[in-house]
Each structure stands twice: as C-alpha cells, then as structure tokens.
Amino acid sequence: MWATPVEISRALDRVLPFVQKPARYTGGEYNSILKPWNTTGQRIALVFPDVYDLGMCNLGLAVLYDIINRQPDMLAERAYAPWIDMASAMRKEGIPLYALESRHPLKDFDVIGFGLAYEQLYTNVLSCLDLAGIPLRSANRADDDPLILAGGAACLNPEPMHAFFDAFFVGEGEEAILEIMVAWCEARTAGLNRTSALRRLARIRGVYVPAFYHTACQENGRFRSLELDREHRDVAQPRITRRIVPVLPPPPTQLIVPFIDIVHNRGALEIQRGCARGCRFCQAGMTYRPVRQRRLAEVLESADRLIASTGFEEISLLSLSSSDYGEIKALVTALAARHCEDRLSVGLPSLRLESFSVDLMDQLERGGRRSGFTFAPEAATERLRNVINKPIGTDELLNVAREVYSRGWTTIKLYFMIGHPTQTPDDVEAIADLSHRVRRIGFETLGRRSSVHVGVSTLVPKPHTPFQWLPMAEEDTIREQLGILTRRLRGPGLEFSWNSPDETLLEAALSRGDRRLSDVIERAWILGAGFDGWGDRFNRDAWQQAFASEGLDQNEYARREWAIEENLPWDHIDVGVSKHFLATEYKRALEGIATPDCRDSCYACGILTSYREERPLAPTGTWGCPPIKGLRQ
C-alpha cells in the first residue's frame, strides 16, 4: 500500500461523501500549518490514536506541533485514528494513513510520534501502523522505515507496548523533541543502520529504547527484573529519568480551529503544571512534580493572543488544581475585566472543594446562565479521605454545596471512587447518604430545578503512586458496591453513572503489565479489539480470548498485591519521586494518616534532589517547592 498526496486526494474525493463527519479527514483548518515538503529537511507526523474529535483536544500534541513548526528546518503534521467506517473505506480503496496538512502517507515521514494518553489507545496504535503500511513490531522494521516514537502518560509503564515502539520518551517533551528529531535525522542522513541510529537516541535523557533491555523472569514466568544489555551500556542507562522543563515555555496561542464540533471545542491555556496536594491514587499528581506556574502577565497576554487568533468564545485554564495557582484571584479578575464586552466564557477545571472556588466561578459566570458545578471528593467519609490523602470535611462540603445552589447553579456533579484501600460497606453507603444530603440542600434552596449527578469509578492502582502495590478490588466486591449505589441513588433530582467493571479490569491489567502483554495486545487487535475507551466498542470477548491464548490472566495483573521489596515492571522508569517516599505514603494510607500540602513543608519526595540542576534555571517563585535545608538550590 503506497500512494502520493495527489493519489490520496483523488481517492478521498470518492470516499468522503459516504463517511460520518468527513471534515475529520480533510485538513486545511484555520491556523493549521503547511510547510514546503521538499525544502524542509526534518519531518514528523504527530499521531493521536483516537478519533479526530478527541485528538484535537490533546494539548500535548498541540504544544509539540507549535514548537516544531517554529523551527526553520522542521515540519510537524497531524494524523488521527480514522473511525470504523473511514478505516474500512481506506482499506477498500488502498488509502494509507496520511497526514492532514500535506496528505503525505505517514511512511514518508522521518518520525511518527504517537501521543499515548491512556492505556485504552494501545490497539488503536496497531490499527494506525497497519493502515500506514508499517510493520507492527520494531524488530521487523527496515532501516528506511520511520522512527516509531511514543510519549505521554501511558509511557510511565512502557513495557506492555515495548514490542511496537522503537523508542519511548518519558517526561515533558518541549525541549527533547527537537533533540530527538535532530539525532534521528542526522543518523539517517549519515546512512547509519537502525540499531546505530537508536543508539544515538538512547544518549538523550528521557529516551528509552526497549530493544536494548531484556526481562529476567521467575520460574513461573512472572516478572523478576529488567536489565540493560551489556553491549549498550556505553550509551543507555539502567534507569530512564523523566525529563522536565524547569521553566514552562510560552504556550501555543494559534491553536487550530476545527471545522466540526469536537469534545472540548474551546481554547486551552495551561497556567501551571504539577500539583502539591499528594492524592495517593493520582498518577498525574505524583509524576508531574514539581509545581511550576506561569507568571500572571504571561497568562493574560497569552489569553489575549489566543482569543484574537482563534475566535474561540470559551477558554479553559488548565491545571491539576486550578485554585492552587498563586495568582488565581488576580487572573480571574483581570480576565473578567479585559473581556467583559466579549462575554468570554472561562473554564477552571480541577477546582478544590472550597468556598474560594465558588467565589472564582461566581466572578467568571456573572451575568451568564448557571448550570453545573463539579467537585471530586472521591470518598464520602472523612476517615477514607484521610486514607487517600484528600482531606475535606463533610460539613465543609455541604456548606459549599449550599453556596453553589444559593448563587444560582442548578446542578452539582460529585465524583467518587470505590475500591479504595480499607474501604468498608459503610463507606459505600456514605456515598449515597452524602449525595442525598446535597440533593436535599438543593431542593431547599432552588426547589425541583436543582439536581445532583453522581459519577463513580473504580480505583485502578497506577504505577508511580503510593497505591501501586495494591490489588484492584475483587469483581464481586465492585459489583456488590455498585448494586448498593444503583438501588440507593434513585429518585427526583438524582442521576447516577459508573464505569464498567470489565473495562476497568482491562485498564488495570494494561497499566500494571509487563512485556508479556505485547503478545496479548496484538492478539486482541487481530480478534477485533479497537477503540477500547469507547464503551459501545469495547470487545470483552476479544480481550478474554487474547489473554487465554497467551496463557495469562487479567486478574493476575490487576489484582496481584506486590510486596514493597519486589521489583516492579516499571521500576526502570524514574519519575523523580522516590520509591521510598511512595512506600512511606502507602503505609500512612493504611494507617489513615493524611500528609499535608507540600508547598509549605517538604516531605522529601525526591523531586528536589532529582532535579537539583534544573531548579536554579527557574525564576524565583515559579516552583511550588519549599527549600530543603542543606540542599543546593
């Protein structure tokens, strides 16, 4: 399967009238960048392996697209996983997966960079490679095939996908992506073979080349350790250190404006990276440390540019905990004043459950229609909130609910988890009790116009968190708890939704997996798995057959309790937070002891030691870490 951009365009003229949302596949959107192909020496296709409607919302790829296209000798173009109907038409017509900007086949690029945001994208990666005419497995690729690179949160345990990627990048790629592009393209120009070119990449901090390592197993086949091959010890490291940028670079402000409505059809602006709260279940909160925030003036100027260059009527100020941004009140006040005539809608996701958050949203929404207000207490009892390190008083939660309703919001959305360590049936009943109490406050304040939406998910013990050693809750326990909530969360003004236990089991197995899962993933894909994050597309039978055919069990991966002293399949990935700190937090969780916010007092998580060379490069006040006595700052 091979084609030129002209041939692809002609084929698309025949195909697009007969597929859903053809604008997903045309390119040419406002602010997209088409650079001259023949005179630009280094080329990368940035691929989000899910449908366009979701992929266009991914800020990480938008950042890389902006940075790369600013380089005079580099170009970046985009591709997304085609939906079922389009993929079928492409196979029938012989259309390879292509980049939207130039319609060059992906195989024409030097590098194909996949954004792996979550584990449910794994089978879509194989679909994209297959449609591009590129061998699925790294070992089967020729010297002239593109580099197949992955980055994103799902690379924090790269082992389940190790067979399909030539290299993984671990961490924040704003600086490293340029180093990777130069190293790979120079190696190709010099005529180096694939292994020699990968050896050049392995020298770059944050790059992991799985072919240079091997797994040692126990007699029963279980993982024992991952070891670096002797012949590559001169270029690669036994542990891959997550890369960070000490200073957040200027955010992209000329975001691409889609032709169709997408999941989050608005401008996105990152105001801060990292979180100091230390929720023990939260992988992002552990792995995006340290907290780094943008200056107020930079955020305001970027917001002005973004609005002017896109015409978006809504922007979202992104952060893991928006109300923790040091100048959040001044930012909200300034945005409201500067854009009062535009009736700009500003979103603040990830607000803490406190009156201050209500004040912020009240200021942003003044004069507008009040609809939903979202909080994520995650547990309904104060004891269990101490276990997960999200200490919020129940009285405080109810007082905030009263404030929300009294200021005109009609809906409160509450998100909880089940499957927490030490969780009891009483803790589950408390979810229903608390939800009913919030609904009662809504009825007292607004009458029947008020409502409570309750969403419940099951805890997946993620790598690089204090809960990484835990087993996921047993299926019978999960279904029993969901049954309790289904019975109790009924009636006027209540809406209840939950995650499928089967889908959660797969997520847990993939996130905690080792190298044996590459065969499982490929087998599931052959059996028809794909778009696994879409509930109506989830193919439970394909995954069960795939695990069984390889003699493996999802429960073994998802529900095994690891001993703290054991080697874990992801231990070779160093995110900067020490395993000792995670183990200490795990023990404190089981004892029901909360650890306060680390912006005021350092608990020696390891970040300041791991990045002691980076911190002096950051302007004073932009890192949310206190100094440690005796550590060189």
ABEGO torsion letter per residue (X at the ends): XBBBAAAAAAAAAAAAAABBGAAAAAEGBBGBBBBBAAABABBBBBBBBBBAAAAAABAAAAAAAAAAAABAABBBBBBBBBBAAAAAAAAAAGBBBBBAAAGBBAAABABBBBBBABAAAAAAAAAAAAAAGBBABAAABBAABBBBBBBEAAAABAAAAAAABABBBBEBAAAAAAAAAAAAAAAAAAGBBAAAAAAAAAABBGBBBAAABBBBBBAAGBBABBBBBAAAAAABBABBBBBBBABBBBBBABBBBBABBBABBBBBBBABBEBAAGBAABAAAAAAOBBBBBBAAAAAAAAAAAAAAAGBABBBBBBABAAABAAAAAAAAAAAAAAAAAGBBBBBBGBBBBAAAAAAAAAAABGBBBBBBBBBAGBABAAAAAAAGBBBBAAAAAAAAAAAAAAGBABBBBBBBBGBBGBBAAAAAAAAAAAAAAAAAAAAAAEAABBBBBBBBBBBBBBGBAAAABBBBBAAAAAAAAAAAAAABBEBGBBBBBBBAAAAAAAAAAAABBAAAAAAAAAAAAAGBEGAABAAABBAAAAAAAAAAAGBBAAAAAABBBBAABBBAAAABBAGBBAAAAAAAAAAAAAGBBBBBAAABBAGAGAAAAAAAAAAABBBGABABBBBBGBBX
